[in-house]
Amino acid sequence: MNVDVAVIGAGPAGSTLAALLARRGMSVCLIDREEFPRDKVCGEFLSYDALPILERLGVADQLDALGAPRIERCRVVGRTRDYEFGFPQAARGISRFALDELLLRHAVASGALPRIGWTAVDIDPASRTVTIERNGERDVVEARVIAGAWGRWGRFDAQLNRTFVRDRAHRSFGFKRHYRAETVMETIDLYSFRGGYLGVSPVEGGITNICGLAHASRLAKHRGRWEGFVEMIRGEESRLESLYAAHVPAQENFLSSEPVIFRARSPVEQGIVMIGDASGVIDPLTGNGMAMAIQSAALAAPHIAAIVNGKVEAAREYSEAHKSFFDGRIAWSRRIALLLSRPALLDAVLRTFHPRAAGEFLLRATRAGDGDVAHIVREAF
Ligand SMILES: Cc1cc2nc3c(=O)[nH]c(=O)nc-3n(C[C@H](O)[C@H](O)[C@H](O)COP(=O)(O)OP(=O)(O)OC[C@H]3O[C@@H](n4cnc5c(N)ncnc54)[C@H](O)[C@@H]3O)c2cc1C
């Protein structure tokens, strides 16, 4: 297959990019190893600063049709008191089963050529070819630009010799499960435990998602068995004990993530244009990873179009635009997450600050401003 752009990964970043480029009349191959709908370790909180892009794509109405709850407030649950603040606009709770399939279908309806269920097994940055494989069958996609949208951890990160792969000191792992409770939630709640935290929020169908992140040092004894780990943190924090006691699992097992390493990353590696988590991971506590994935696709689309049209320096321009759009948010998210993974310190801080002022600061430091989102929307469409 010979295309303008090969996009590896059909998560929120890859599918958004594929739709935007196909709408510009480009030939785009969208590759993902999974069949959809598929689950994903994620708090499934879709931040409000992604919504203007979904509105322009014409898929925002579908969130209503899917029954995605509106989430207007965040509650930080400390040991001795809670701390609540509002969002400037409603965010949405939407499962990854539903959202990722919605965006993938939209990309295909926009004209992207899907290779779903195909694994990209090799990339050659020099010849810009991607080898894909499914059930022993092989194919080669030749592209003028390869876009890396393979998420936070993939085989190509090692192949491209990306430095974060060697970082063993800052690894965390995520875990997630859907639950039912007597009361359907209306807020997103954040709970702290030593070395990690939990996000609890509603998604469609009256389901509550409890999704956590724990530093690798806390998991050594548990060897991937999340039941034991959750028992341990319930014993440590009484608020977590009450939370889990009020929820009945709606999924058979916990879902476990690959290693999560929070760092800004290079947005272009050997000519491959990275988007979404592959271009930098914001701490999940912000609930802003999917928004960043969608925004980075919108930011990248005009630059990729320019590269396809022969403007070589557009790759450098994308790198600079990406750094100024995201690096500050990634750095702040990490600082705030370190506070959330220290329950005693968190309590002390909650006693000191006014909820509204601190909430506004947290949102400003980790989200894109309205003007910035409006700008990337203007350039992307
Ligand atoms: C514990 C935790 C909680 C989180 N909570 C939230 C939250 O509440 N809200 C939020 O906005 N974000 C949250 N995030 C972050 C969010 O999940 C990511 O930022 C988001 O999924 C990034 O989207 P993406 O498209 O870049 O990558 P992904 O969604 O990871 O998609 C990558 C795709 O690439 C495919 N792929 C990978 N390798 C290959 C290959 N070789 N060949 C073919 N296909 C391949 C995968 O199958 C996958 O479908 C959380 C993350 C964690 C770890």
Ligand as a Chemical Component Dictionary entry (heavy atoms), coordinates in Angstrom:
data_LIG
# 
_chem_comp.id                   LIG 
_chem_comp.type                 NON-POLYMER 
_chem_comp.pdbx_formal_charge   0 
_chem_comp.three_letter_code    LIG 
# 
loop_
_chem_comp_atom.comp_id 
_chem_comp_atom.atom_id 
_chem_comp_atom.alt_atom_id 
_chem_comp_atom.type_symbol 
_chem_comp_atom.charge 
_chem_comp_atom.model_Cartn_x 
_chem_comp_atom.model_Cartn_y 
_chem_comp_atom.model_Cartn_z 
_chem_comp_atom.pdbx_ordinal 
LIG C1  C1  C 0 -3.950 4.923  35.264 1  
LIG C2  C2  C 0 -4.284 5.852  34.142 2  
LIG C3  C3  C 0 -5.432 6.635  34.209 3  
LIG C4  C4  C 0 -5.732 7.527  33.175 4  
LIG N1  N1  N 0 -6.865 8.284  33.265 5  
LIG C5  C5  C 0 -7.160 9.186  32.296 6  
LIG C6  C6  C 0 -8.351 9.968  32.349 7  
LIG O1  O1  O 0 -9.177 9.829  33.243 8  
LIG N2  N2  N 0 -8.551 10.866 31.352 9  
LIG C7  C7  C 0 -7.677 11.047 30.331 10 
LIG O2  O2  O 0 -7.916 11.903 29.465 11 
LIG N3  N3  N 0 -6.563 10.300 30.233 12 
LIG C8  C8  C 0 -6.284 9.372  31.183 13 
LIG N4  N4  N 0 -5.164 8.587  31.069 14 
LIG C9  C9  C 0 -4.281 8.791  29.928 15 
LIG C10 C10 C 0 -4.873 8.239  28.627 16 
LIG O3  O3  O 0 -5.222 6.886  28.805 17 
LIG C11 C11 C 0 -3.863 8.378  27.494 18 
LIG O4  O4  O 0 -3.301 9.670  27.547 19 
LIG C12 C12 C 0 -4.501 8.161  26.130 20 
LIG O5  O5  O 0 -4.957 6.842  25.997 21 
LIG C13 C13 C 0 -3.496 8.467  25.022 22 
LIG O6  O6  O 0 -4.074 8.228  23.788 23 
LIG P1  P1  P 0 -3.181 7.762  22.546 24 
LIG O7  O7  O 0 -4.077 7.762  21.371 25 
LIG O8  O8  O 0 -1.937 8.569  22.509 26 
LIG O9  O9  O 0 -2.697 6.285  22.898 27 
LIG P2  P2  P 0 -3.543 4.976  23.233 28 
LIG O10 O10 O 0 -4.904 5.303  23.673 29 
LIG O11 O11 O 0 -2.663 4.203  24.161 30 
LIG O12 O12 O 0 -3.649 4.215  21.833 31 
LIG C14 C14 C 0 -2.523 3.644  21.254 32 
LIG C15 C15 C 0 -3.006 2.590  20.278 33 
LIG O13 O13 O 0 -1.872 2.105  19.561 34 
LIG C16 C16 C 0 -2.019 0.726  19.341 35 
LIG N5  N5  N 0 -0.691 0.153  19.099 36 
LIG C17 C17 C 0 0.373  0.194  19.920 37 
LIG N6  N6  N 0 1.420  -0.419 19.355 38 
LIG C18 C18 C 0 1.008  -0.846 18.142 39 
LIG C19 C19 C 0 1.640  -1.556 17.078 40 
LIG N7  N7  N 0 2.917  -1.954 17.143 41 
LIG N8  N8  N 0 0.913  -1.846 15.974 42 
LIG C20 C20 C 0 -0.385 -1.455 15.881 43 
LIG N9  N9  N 0 -1.027 -0.780 16.864 44 
LIG C21 C21 C 0 -0.337 -0.477 17.972 45 
LIG C22 C22 C 0 -2.690 0.223  20.598 46 
LIG O14 O14 O 0 -3.381 -0.993 20.374 47 
LIG C23 C23 C 0 -3.636 1.379  20.944 48 
LIG O15 O15 O 0 -4.943 1.163  20.449 49 
LIG C24 C24 C 0 -4.859 7.655  32.064 50 
LIG C25 C25 C 0 -3.718 6.844  31.992 51 
LIG C26 C26 C 0 -3.430 5.950  33.012 52 
LIG C27 C27 C 0 -2.193 5.110  32.924 53 
# 
loop_
_chem_comp_bond.comp_id 
_chem_comp_bond.atom_id_1 
_chem_comp_bond.atom_id_2 
_chem_comp_bond.value_order 
_chem_comp_bond.pdbx_ordinal 
LIG C1  C2  SING 1  
LIG C2  C3  SING 2  
LIG C2  C26 DOUB 3  
LIG C3  C4  DOUB 4  
LIG C4  N1  SING 5  
LIG C4  C24 SING 6  
LIG N1  C5  DOUB 7  
LIG C5  C6  SING 8  
LIG C5  C8  SING 9  
LIG C6  O1  DOUB 10 
LIG C6  N2  SING 11 
LIG N2  C7  SING 12 
LIG C7  O2  DOUB 13 
LIG C7  N3  SING 14 
LIG N3  C8  DOUB 15 
LIG C8  N4  SING 16 
LIG N4  C9  SING 17 
LIG N4  C24 SING 18 
LIG C9  C10 SING 19 
LIG C10 O3  SING 20 
LIG C10 C11 SING 21 
LIG C11 O4  SING 22 
LIG C11 C12 SING 23 
LIG C12 O5  SING 24 
LIG C12 C13 SING 25 
LIG C13 O6  SING 26 
LIG O6  P1  SING 27 
LIG P1  O7  DOUB 28 
LIG P1  O8  SING 29 
LIG P1  O9  SING 30 
LIG O9  P2  SING 31 
LIG P2  O10 DOUB 32 
LIG P2  O11 SING 33 
LIG P2  O12 SING 34 
LIG O12 C14 SING 35 
LIG C14 C15 SING 36 
LIG C15 O13 SING 37 
LIG C15 C23 SING 38 
LIG O13 C16 SING 39 
LIG C16 N5  SING 40 
LIG C16 C22 SING 41 
LIG N5  C17 SING 42 
LIG N5  C21 SING 43 
LIG C17 N6  DOUB 44 
LIG N6  C18 SING 45 
LIG C18 C19 SING 46 
LIG C18 C21 DOUB 47 
LIG C19 N7  SING 48 
LIG C19 N8  DOUB 49 
LIG N8  C20 SING 50 
LIG C20 N9  DOUB 51 
LIG N9  C21 SING 52 
LIG C22 O14 SING 53 
LIG C22 C23 SING 54 
LIG C23 O15 SING 55 
LIG C24 C25 DOUB 56 
LIG C25 C26 SING 57 
LIG C26 C27 SING 58 
# 
